Amino acid sequence: MFVERLKRKREEQGFTQAELARRIGVSRDLYNKYERAGIRPTHETLISLAVELRTTVDYLIGSTNDPTPPAKRGEPLTELDMQRAKTADAMMQLDDDELAKAMEYIQMLRAFRNKKE
């Protein structure tokens, strides 16, 4: 999903691979690997891609089907938005066992928060 969305948004914006690579500060060869080999960019690069492609990290990684960035919806980007993007990127790089443990931890945090309320 990431590969297809990345390529589609790049083409919609009228960028070549080389031009977008330059704009986000990576080599053309590395960018090509994002589109061709499905190599995952760092969270900083993912954020840069979302900005340049006028979309969201959540859209690029498949967490939402809404490609509209918050600023276009009239909502300012917040530090929390940035932290969520970094968290989503980190979660995408976990294997199945690590992801299951992370989800258990999240459930534990939610339960703890609910007890406090």
Secondary structure, DSSP 8 states (H G I E B T S, - for coil): -HHHHHHHHHHHHT--HHHHHHHHT--HHHHHHHHHT-----HHHHHHHHHHTTS-HHHHHTS-S----GGGGT----HHHHHHHHHHHHHHT--HHHHHHHHHHHHHHHHHHHHH-
